[in-house]
Amino acid sequence: MSSKVCEAIRAEVKSFSPYTAGKSIDEVKEAYGLDSIIKLASNENPLGTSPRVQDAIKLYADHAFRYAQVGTPHLIEAIAQYFHIPEDSIVTGNGSDEVIDMLIRVKATPGKNNIVAFDPCFSMYKVQSRLCGIEFRQTPLRDDFTFDWDNLLNLVDENTSIVFITTPDNPSGYAPPVEEIISLHSKLPKECLLVVDEAYMDFAENLDSYSMLPRFTEYENICVLRTFSKCFGLAGLRLGFGAMHPDLAEYLRRIRAPFNVNILAEQAGIAVLKDTPFIEETLRVTREGREYLTKELTALDFNVYPSLANFIMVEAPVDGSYLNEELLKRGLIIRPLVKGYNLSKHLRISIGTARENQVLISALKEILNAE
Ligand SMILES: *Cc1c(COP(=O)(O)O)cnc(C)c1O
């Protein structure tokens, strides 16, 4: 960019490229001249917005002119009760993306510290680290997308301020047993924070074998991230939280923007945690859909990776970009993993409703037979 104002821009920022989200429904409608679209690309809740959330938003619509209460105490109370964790350990954010950003700015000093993660990993860890001028170190996942802890630990030194892991992982859906996470933690320097991003943990069965949320209070330097964007169906309202040692939480509260969680997100969060039928139905549809898609896709010669999340990663029997293009023509949006992940044969498919999953399988049968 040649404008004068951009000559004096931070060097880190010049090399950035914007986040690449999945294609939007409107984009695909327009490009392919279609009326109806099925979007299985962004791991959103297939049931839509909870009815109780819709009521809460209507009820609080006339409060939109008010600032929210700083720190959203009613929401914190609701989260503490639902997840059985202490209130003073919780920091809410405008999506868990914002909590990631706060953690990095609080923990890492530019020019001194480094941050460690696997490759590929969720893009925000890297974006926010580099924006803060923090060295970002990565080690590849194993070929089967499991975690090589020794390689991760090899990157850690006395200047490592944060290690990020995602479980269940995105885009593979893999989750390591919780004992492995505890073992990793025991080998980290005490000053280093282990951030366990559990954006998709709600979908895992047998939570006790995988989640650090019931145990993080036993350790000073573990932070668990959760989001309302996936299982709770509030992606568009932006709400997430981190659970961490109260002293660290206090530092995040000092630096955060005072009204980072807006009043509608706050009320929606409180409402959805009370909507047990919605949450139970979400889990049922996701788990049944995951099983159905795994069975059908395997029968179609896809290599399906086992997943504990609300998406599955597959390796296609034919070229991934071709398959993606043919699905778009038929109004189906999935997530190719070339951009951002550099995986040309792999695709990530969010679990839809039973009907959406069936439409996907029929389309794939048609495409593969026509080849
Ligand atoms: C979706 C997702 C998040 C959550 O993002 P929000 O900002 O809460 O919408 C965090 N981590 C991972 C790995 C994700 O896939």
The ligand as a MOL file (V3000), in Angstrom:
LIG
                    3D

  0  0  0     0  0            999 V3000
M  V30 BEGIN CTAB
M  V30 COUNTS 15 15 0 0 0
M  V30 BEGIN ATOM
M  V30 1 C -14.1060 -21.4690 17.4400 0
M  V30 2 C -12.8570 -21.5250 18.2290 0
M  V30 3 C -12.6250 -20.6630 19.2900 0
M  V30 4 C -13.6710 -19.7130 19.7650 0
M  V30 5 O -13.7530 -18.5480 19.2000 0
M  V30 6 P -14.7660 -17.4370 19.7490 0
M  V30 7 O -13.8820 -16.2330 19.6830 0
M  V30 8 O -15.1610 -17.7550 21.1500 0
M  V30 9 O -15.8980 -17.4470 18.7850 0
M  V30 10 C -11.4700 -20.7790 20.0410 0
M  V30 11 N -10.5680 -21.7300 19.7470 0
M  V30 12 C -10.7520 -22.5830 18.7480 0
M  V30 13 C -9.7450 -23.6370 18.4940 0
M  V30 14 C -11.8820 -22.5090 17.9440 0
M  V30 15 O -12.0440 -23.3580 16.9210 0
M  V30 END ATOM
M  V30 BEGIN BOND
M  V30 1 1 1 2
M  V30 2 1 2 3
M  V30 3 2 2 14
M  V30 4 1 3 4
M  V30 5 2 3 10
M  V30 6 1 4 5
M  V30 7 1 5 6
M  V30 8 2 6 7
M  V30 9 1 6 8
M  V30 10 1 6 9
M  V30 11 1 10 11
M  V30 12 2 11 12
M  V30 13 1 12 13
M  V30 14 1 12 14
M  V30 15 1 14 15
M  V30 END BOND
M  V30 END CTAB
M  END
